[in-house]
Amino acid sequence: MSSLKKRSFSAFIWDFFGRISLQLVGFIISVILSRILSPSEFGLIALVLVFTPIAQTFIDAGFGAALIQRQTVSKDIYDSVFYLNIFIGFSLTTLLFICAKPIAEFYKISELEEIAKLFSLVFVISSFNVIQKIRYTRSLNFKIQSKISLTVSIVSGSIGVGMALNGYGVKALVFQKITSSSLDVAFYWIISKWRPRRRFSIGDIKTVWSYSSMDFIDRIITSIYSKLDIIIIGKVLSPVTLGLYSRALSLDVMVNNLTSSS
């Protein structure tokens, strides 16, 4: 077996079993939280989580796929994409923070404003380790990625359960997500040796934009389309109904991740 085949097979095994472990931990934590929190609280967080895949698509902007498929990637391109990711993440955090009140008024749920403002921090935090993940994926190093994801899931899930037991309600779910993003970034910065230089160039962005733009358009349409049900149910029906629906939908997503993502 060639070196590339061995590395690819190892990457597949680590990613596959990493996803199984991650989904198992996530499922256990979800069941525990479901016993502590009410369906309406899960419904509230579902209304905010609807922005996550859309925001992540903007943060990545298709550069992940573009950089992974390139035969060689210069240090200059990594630096420029890194700072662009930070700018987009900060912009999305600011946008959601400003739009928190209109969103709450749209759904006629006043407490949604505070939840959305807190949750907005996730976007700027998660933009800090996009390049590290891309570099590990390019090198087929899914072992480190799987270990980080599993550790983060266990720690952030435990914090979420602890906060839920102490009466924090839906905020336990928000802080679980903030903790997850923060730990994810921290681990990648500790383990990865890559560091950005103080350099940014639009020219570097243009070299990968022709490829990344097509991936971005495809992913943004898919992300919005896949969340239309949450948006409509949240507007037409009650948070309780949305909470029950989102819990059931998460099981479907879990099965899909296990069977196709690796």
N, C-alpha and C positions, 0 to 999 in steps of 0.2 A: 504493500500500500504506500502510495507516494506521501511526501511530507504534507502537502496541501490537503490530501484526502484524510490523513490522520487528524490534522488540526480541525478540519471541517466536521468530522465525526465527533471529536471531543467537544467542539463548540455546540453541536446539536444536543449531545447528551447532557451537558451542563445546563443549557438553556431549557431543555425539556423538563428535566428533574427540578430545576430551579423554579420553573413556572408551577409545577405540581405542588412543590413545597409551599410556594408563595400563596397559591390559591387555597391550599388546605389551611394554612395559618389565617388567611383572610376570612375564610368561611367560618372557622371556629370563633374568631373575634366578632364577626358579624352576627353569629347566632347569640353570643353572649350579650352584645349590645342590643339586639332585638328583644331580649328578655328584660332589659333594664329601661330602655327608652321606648317611647310610644311611636306608633306609625306616623303621627302628625309631625314628629320631630325628624323622622327620616324623610318625610315629604318636604320639609323646609330645606334640608341640606341638599336634597335632589334638585331643587330649583336653582341652587347656587352651583352645584356640580355640573350643571348643564353647560356652564361656560368653560369648564376645564379643558375638554378635548379641543374646543374651538381655539382657546387661548394658546394651548400647547402647539397647535398647528401654526399659529402666527409666530410663536417664539422660534420654532424650528424653521419655519418658512421654506421647507423643502431642502434646506442646506444639508441636513443629515444624510438624506439619500444621495444628494449630489456629491458630497465629500466621500461617502463610503464607496461609491462606484468608480471614483477616479483612481487611476493607477498610481499617481503620485499627488501628494498635497503639500504645498510649501508651508513654511512657518508663517509667512505673511498672510496667507489665506485663513489659517486657523485664528490668528490674532484679529483680523478684521471681522470674521464671522462671530467670534466671541463677543466683541464689543457691540456688534449689531444685535445679538441675542439679548444682551443686558438692556440695551435701549428699548427694544420691543417689550421685554418683560416689565420694565419700569413704566412704560406707556400704558400697558394693559392693566397694571395695578392701579395707576392713576385713573384710568377710564372707568374701571369697575367701581372704584371708590366714589367717583363723582356721580355715576349712574345708579348707585345703591338706592337712593331715595326714589327716583322714578320707577325702578324695578319693583320696589315695595308697594308703590302706589298702583302699579299696573296689576299686581296680583292681590292688592288690597290686604296686605299682611304687613303691619307696621314693624314687627320684629325682624323682618327679612332685611331691613336696611342695615342694622348693626351686624348681622351675620355676613352679609355681602361685603361690608367694609373690612371685617376681619379676614375673610377668606381671600380678599384681593392680594394680600401679602404673598400668597402661594405663587403667583405668577412671576414676580420679580425674583423670589428666592430660587425657584426652579430653573431660571434662565442662566444660573451661574455654573452649571455643570454639563451643559449640552455638548461642549467640545470634548470633555473627558470621556463621555459615553460614546461619542462618535469614534474616538481614537481606539477605545477598547473593542468596539465592534469591528473596526477595520482590521485589527490584529486577531480577530476571532477569539478574543479573550472573554468568554461568557462566564468563566468560572468566578472571576472577581465580581462581575455584575450580578450574578445570581446570589452570591454570598452577601453582597451589600443589600440587595433588595429584600432578602429574607430577614436579615438582621434589623433593617429599618422597619419592616412590617411588624415584627415581634415587639420591638420597643415602642413604636408609635401606637400600636394596637393596645398594648398594656396601659399606656398613658391615657388613651381614649376610654378604656374600660374603667380605670381608676377615677377619672373625672366624672364619668357617667354615674358611678356608684356614690360619688359625693355631691350629686344633685346639680351638675352643670348643664344637664339637658342637651340641647342641640349643639351648644358650644363645645361639648366634649368631642363631637364629630369634626367640628371646625379645627380645633386645636390638634386633633389627631392628624389631620391633613397637613397643617402647618408644621408640626413636628416631623412628619414623614418627609416633607420636602427639605426641611432644614438639615436633618440627619443625612439624607441622601447626598446633599451638596457637601456636607462636612466630610463624609467618608471618601467621596471621590477626590476631594482636594487633599486629603491626608495621604491617600494611597497613590494617586497619580503624580508623576514627576513633572507633567507638563504645566507650564505657567505662561500666561499671556505677556507679551511685551507691550510697551506703550506705543502701539502703532496701529493705525487704521487707514484703510484706503478703499474708496469706492471702486477703484479699478479691480481690486481683488474680489469684491462682491460680484462684479459683472462677469468675471471669468466662470462663475458657477451658476449664475442666475438663469441662464438659458435652460439648464436642466432642472434646477430647483423650482423654477416658476411653474412648470407643468405639474410637478409633484405637489406643489403647494395648492394649486387650483383644484386638483383632484381631491386632495385631503380635506380642504376647507368645505367643499360641496358635500362630501361624505359626512363630515362632522356635523354640519348644520342639519342635514337631512336625518341623521341618526338620532338627533335630539329633539326633533319636532314633536314627537309624542309626549315627551316630558313637558315641553312648553305648553302644549294644548291642554293636556290633562291638568296641569297646575293651574291654568287659567279657568277652565270650565268646571272642574270638580274640586273636591276638598283636599287639603294637605294630607289627611288620613288616607284617602284613596290613592293619592300619588305615592305616599310612603309604602303602602302595600304593593303597589305596582312596581316601584323601583326595587324593592326587595326581591320580588319574583324575577324581574328582569336581570338582576345581578347574577342569578343562577344560570340563566341562559348565556350570559356573557362569559361566565366562568367556564362553562363547557366548551364554548367556541375558542377561548384562549388556549385551553388544554389540547384541543384537537387540531388546531391549524397554525397557531402563531410561530411555534418553533420551526 
